[in-house]
Amino acid sequence: METPWQRLPTDLGPAMRPRLPATVDAIAVAVEDTAAEAAGSAKFARDVRNAVRVALDRFLDLAGTAEPALPPPIREVFVALGAAEARDDRGPEMLLGALRTAARLMLRTASESLAARRPVTVDELIDLADATSAYADELAAACTDGLARQLREQAGEGDRRRRQVADLLLRGGAPPEVARDAAAGIGWPVLDAVVPVLLPPDQARDARFRFGADGVVAERGRDAVLLLRSGPRAERAALTEALQGREAVVGPALAWAEVPEAVRLAERTAELIKAGQEPIFADDHFAALALRGETGALAVLSARRLAPLTGLRASQREQLLVTLESWLRHWGSRTSVAAELFVHPQTVSYRLNRLRDLLGDDLDDPDARFELLLVLAYRARPTSI
């Protein structure tokens, strides 16, 4: 099969080679001017200049031959150029634009070089245009091949790192510096709270795609565990929408070091309630889990319900908690609370006003009141204060 450069005049090489250094400079400068994203990169400039020189040398060698455009050593130069673009997080657009610029300048220089020696026919100009275009296509194919190879390699390395983070968090006990370095390796600048989501095993791939950089997925045979870093996509409203119809069970948002406990609470919730079209949130079932002896659920429930009191002095906090427990058990009777605690009713009123400032509407919410009573019932309290 005839190649486009087979029709090129054999005197193209002798005509153009004296102009080769100047042509390399002109094309390299033009390419750098069009590649705004890589402006100022000494490595990019060096790589481009080398690639232009190699490409022009090879093009002149091809004139009048039926040889393939790029033998392996030369093709590898452009494969490497494409791979370098991928490593610098750039797509193929800049390289392809640079090759179009180079092809135009190469055609202009080739035609001017021949015209300086002898008359050039229209057919020769057409052949030159066909050959430079076909040659640029070969260069572009090599560059995009290198870019694609590098992206596949990076994706494989990225997948390996993400699996490593998932395994590390699920296993627990990792030193903080190890966990944070691993998280940074997948683009998580901060390792804070993590939300686990249990999914059917056949949804692992979809979860990886759907949650992208915000989550890592571990496949465990019986299920898949999506671990979401804290952020907008891990909030309840976003998860409710994203997990519709996926038989998902969402565990509590706990510190990264407590992921094994968060996953276990999600598993206990799944045992308690069958997942369906609507996602199940473990947060809604801590009281039920605690009543079944799940101390982990009780610990999380205690931390959350009593969080507004954590900034108080220990003695003040204890007074308020004892008062709150008595008030809940006595259905809000201040007289009964005062009698039980051996304090004046006005003291009870003062403490309750303080509790209302701290706990707000929780004191009027039946579910919150029940959970507070459940939490306080497990505390060892003195007989009087």
C-alpha positions in Angstrom: 0.0 0.0 0.0 1.4 3.4 -1.0 2.2 5.8 1.8 1.5 9.5 1.6 5.2 10.3 1.9 6.1 7.9 -0.9 4.9 10.6 -3.4 7.1 13.3 -1.9 10.0 14.5 -4.1 13.3 12.9 -3.1 15.1 16.3 -3.1 12.9 17.5 -0.1 15.6 16.3 2.3 18.6 18.1 0.7 16.4 21.2 0.3 15.1 21.4 3.8 17.9 20.1 6.0 20.0 23.3 5.9 16.9 25.0 7.4 16.3 22.3 10.0 17.8 24.1 13.1 15.9 27.3 12.4 12.7 25.3 11.7 13.0 23.4 15.0 13.4 26.7 16.8 10.4 28.2 15.1 8.1 25.3 15.6 9.2 24.8 19.3 8.5 28.5 20.0 5.1 28.4 18.2 4.1 25.2 20.1 5.2 26.8 23.5 3.1 29.9 22.7 0.0 27.8 22.0 0.5 25.6 25.1 -0.5 28.2 27.7 -1.0 25.6 30.4 2.6 24.6 30.3 4.0 28.1 30.0 7.2 28.5 32.0 7.9 24.8 32.3 11.6 24.2 31.4 10.9 20.4 31.1 8.0 20.9 28.7 10.1 23.3 26.5 13.0 20.8 26.5 10.7 17.9 25.7 9.0 19.8 22.9 12.2 20.9 21.3 13.6 17.3 21.3 10.3 15.9 19.9 10.2 18.5 17.1 13.8 17.7 16.1 13.2 14.0 16.1 9.9 14.4 14.1 11.4 16.6 11.4 14.4 14.3 11.0 12.2 11.3 10.6 9.8 13.1 8.2 12.7 14.0 5.8 14.0 10.5 6.0 10.6 9.2 4.9 10.4 11.3 1.6 10.0 8.9 -1.3 9.8 5.7 0.8 7.1 3.2 1.8 8.4 2.9 5.4 6.1 3.1 8.4 5.9 6.6 9.8 7.4 5.9 13.3 9.7 3.0 14.1 9.5 2.0 17.8 12.4 4.1 19.1 10.9 7.3 17.5 7.3 6.5 18.4 8.4 6.0 22.0 9.5 9.7 22.1 5.9 10.8 21.4 4.4 8.1 23.6 6.5 9.5 26.4 5.4 13.1 25.6 1.8 12.0 26.0 2.5 10.2 29.2 4.2 13.3 30.6 1.0 15.4 29.9 -1.1 12.9 31.8 1.3 13.0 34.8 1.0 16.8 34.8 -2.8 16.4 34.9 -3.4 17.7 31.4 -5.6 16.2 28.7 -4.7 15.6 25.1 -6.1 19.0 23.8 -2.9 20.9 24.3 -0.7 18.3 22.6 -3.1 17.9 19.6 -3.2 21.7 19.2 0.6 21.8 19.3 0.8 19.1 16.6 -1.6 21.0 14.3 0.6 24.1 14.7 3.7 22.1 14.0 2.2 20.5 10.9 1.3 23.9 9.4 4.8 25.3 10.0 6.4 22.1 8.6 4.3 22.3 5.4 5.2 26.0 5.0 8.9 25.4 5.5 9.0 22.3 3.2 7.3 24.1 0.4 9.5 27.2 0.8 12.6 25.1 0.9 11.7 23.4 -2.4 10.7 26.6 -4.0 14.0 28.2 -3.2 15.7 25.5 -5.3 13.3 25.0 -8.2 9.7 25.5 -9.3 7.1 23.6 -7.3 4.0 22.1 -8.9 0.5 22.2 -7.6 0.5 18.4 -7.4 3.7 18.5 -5.2 2.1 21.0 -2.9 -1.0 18.7 -2.5 1.3 15.7 -1.9 3.2 17.7 0.7 -0.1 18.7 2.4 -1.3 15.1 2.4 2.0 13.8 3.8 2.4 16.4 6.6 -1.3 15.8 7.6 -0.9 12.0 7.7 2.4 12.3 9.5 0.9 14.6 12.2 -1.9 12.0 12.6 0.7 9.4 13.4 2.4 11.6 15.9 -1.0 12.4 17.5 -1.8 8.7 17.8 1.5 8.0 19.5 0.9 10.9 22.0 -2.6 9.9 22.8 -1.5 6.3 23.3 1.1 7.4 25.8 -1.5 9.6 27.6 -4.0 6.7 27.7 -1.4 4.3 29.0 -0.4 6.7 31.8 -4.0 7.4 32.8 -4.6 3.6 33.0 -1.5 3.2 35.1 -2.5 6.1 37.4 -6.0 4.7 37.7 -4.6 1.4 38.7 -2.4 3.0 41.3 -5.3 5.2 42.5 -7.5 2.2 42.9 -4.8 0.4 44.9 -4.4 3.4 47.2 -8.1 3.7 47.7 -8.4 0.0 48.6 -5.5 0.6 51.0 -7.3 3.4 52.7 -10.5 1.4 53.0 -8.8 -1.6 54.5 -6.8 0.6 56.9 -9.9 2.4 58.2 -11.9 -0.8 58.5 -9.2 -2.6 60.3 -8.6 0.2 62.8 -5.7 0.8 65.0 -3.5 2.6 62.4 -1.1 5.3 63.7 -2.5 8.8 63.0 0.4 9.7 60.7 0.0 6.5 58.7 -3.7 7.1 58.3 -3.3 10.7 57.3 -0.6 10.0 54.8 -2.7 7.3 53.2 -5.7 9.6 53.0 -3.6 12.4 51.5 -2.5 9.9 48.9 -6.1 9.7 47.5 -6.7 13.5 47.7 -8.2 13.7 51.2 -6.3 16.7 52.7 -8.1 16.3 56.1 -9.0 13.0 57.7 -11.8 13.8 60.1 -15.2 12.1 60.6 -16.2 9.1 58.3 -19.7 7.9 57.5 -20.0 4.1 56.7 -22.7 2.9 54.3 -23.5 -0.8 53.9 -24.6 -1.8 50.4 -25.4 -5.0 48.6 -22.2 -6.4 47.1 -23.4 -5.8 43.5 -23.5 -2.1 44.1 -19.8 -1.7 44.9 -18.8 -0.5 41.4 -21.7 2.0 41.2 -20.8 3.4 44.6 -17.2 4.0 43.4 -18.4 5.8 40.4 -21.2 7.7 42.1 -19.2 9.0 45.1 -15.9 9.4 43.3 -13.2 11.2 45.3 -15.4 11.5 48.4 -15.5 7.8 49.3 -13.6 4.5 49.3 -15.3 1.1 48.9 -14.3 -2.2 50.5 -15.9 -5.4 49.1 -16.5 -8.0 51.8 -18.4 -10.8 50.0 -21.6 -10.5 51.9 -21.8 -6.7 51.3 -19.9 -3.6 50.3 -18.9 -0.9 52.7 -18.7 2.7 51.4 -16.7 5.0 53.6 -17.5 8.6 53.0 -15.4 11.5 54.3 -17.3 14.2 56.1 -18.6 16.9 53.8 -21.8 17.9 51.9 -22.1 14.5 50.2 -22.1 12.7 53.6 -24.9 14.8 55.1 -28.2 13.1 55.7 -30.2 14.9 53.0 -27.7 14.2 50.3 -27.4 10.6 51.3 -31.2 10.1 51.4 -31.4 11.3 47.8 -28.3 9.5 46.6 -29.2 6.1 48.2 -32.8 5.8 47.1 -33.7 2.3 46.1 -30.3 0.9 47.1 -31.0 -1.1 50.3 -28.5 1.0 52.1 -27.8 1.2 55.8 -26.0 4.3 56.9 -23.9 4.1 60.1 -23.1 7.1 62.4 -20.5 9.7 61.5 -17.6 9.0 63.8 -14.0 10.0 64.0 -11.8 8.1 61.5 -10.2 6.0 64.3 -13.7 4.7 65.2 -14.7 3.5 61.8 -14.8 -0.2 62.9 -17.3 0.8 65.7 -19.4 2.8 63.2 -19.5 -0.1 60.8 -20.5 -2.5 63.6 -23.3 -0.2 64.6 -24.5 -0.1 61.0 -24.4 -3.9 60.9 -26.4 -4.2 64.2 -28.9 -1.7 62.7 -29.2 -3.9 59.5 -29.9 -6.9 61.8 -32.6 -4.9 63.5 -34.3 -3.4 60.5 -34.5 -4.8 57.0 -33.1 -2.4 54.4 -35.5 -1.4 51.6 -36.1 1.4 49.1 -35.4 4.1 51.7 -32.0 4.2 53.3 -31.9 3.2 56.9 -29.9 5.5 59.3 -28.4 3.9 62.4 -28.8 7.3 64.1 -32.5 6.8 64.2 -32.2 3.4 66.1 -29.6 4.0 68.8 -32.2 3.8 71.5 -33.5 0.4 70.3 -29.9 -0.9 70.0 -29.0 0.4 73.5 -32.1 -1.4 75.0 -30.8 -4.6 73.4 -27.5 -4.2 75.2 -25.5 -2.5 72.5 -23.1 -0.4 74.6 -21.5 1.2 71.5 -24.9 2.7 70.5 -25.3 3.9 74.1 -21.9 5.5 74.1 -22.6 7.4 70.8 -26.0 8.4 72.0 -24.6 9.7 75.3 -21.9 11.7 73.5 -24.4 13.3 71.2 -27.3 14.0 73.7 -25.0 15.3 76.4 -22.6 17.2 74.0 -24.0 20.7 75.0 -22.9 20.1 78.6 -19.3 19.1 77.8 -17.9 22.7 78.3 -19.2 22.9 81.9 -17.2 22.4 85.1 -17.4 18.8 86.3 -19.3 19.7 89.4 -21.7 21.9 87.6 -22.3 19.3 84.9 -23.0 16.6 87.5 -25.6 18.8 89.3 -27.4 19.5 86.0 -27.4 15.8 84.9 -28.7 14.6 88.2 -31.4 17.2 88.1 -32.3 16.4 84.5 -32.6 12.7 85.3 -34.9 13.3 88.2 -37.0 15.8 86.3 -37.5 13.3 83.4 -38.4 10.4 85.8 -40.9 12.6 87.6 -42.5 13.9 84.4 -41.5 17.5 85.0 -42.7 17.8 88.6 -40.3 20.4 90.2 -41.6 19.7 93.7 -40.9 15.9 93.4 -37.4 16.7 92.0 -36.7 19.1 94.9 -37.8 16.5 97.4 -35.7 13.8 95.9 -32.6 15.9 95.7 -33.1 17.7 99.0 -32.8 21.1 97.4 -35.2 24.1 97.2 -37.7 24.2 94.3 -36.1 27.5 93.2 -32.8 25.7 92.8 -34.6 23.1 90.6 -36.1 26.0 88.6 -32.7 27.6 88.1 -31.1 24.4 87.0 -33.9 23.6 84.6 -33.6 27.0 83.0 -29.9 26.4 82.6 -30.6 23.0 81.0 -33.2 24.6 78.6 -30.5 27.1 77.6 -28.2 24.2 76.8 -30.5 21.6 75.4 -33.2 23.8 73.8 -36.1 22.0 72.1 -34.8 18.6 73.1 -36.5 19.0 76.5 -39.9 19.2 74.7 -39.3 16.5 72.1 -40.6 13.0 73.3 -38.0 11.0 71.4 -35.2 13.2 72.7 -36.5 13.0 76.3 -36.7 9.2 76.1 -33.1 9.0 74.8 -31.9 11.4 77.5 -33.6 9.3 80.2 -32.0 6.2 78.6 -28.6 7.7 78.7 -28.9 9.1 82.2 -30.3 5.8 83.5 -26.9 4.1 82.8 -25.0 6.7 84.9 -24.0 6.0 88.4 -25.5 8.8 90.4 -25.3 9.8 94.1 -28.4 9.7 96.3 -28.3 13.5 96.9 -26.5 16.6 95.7 
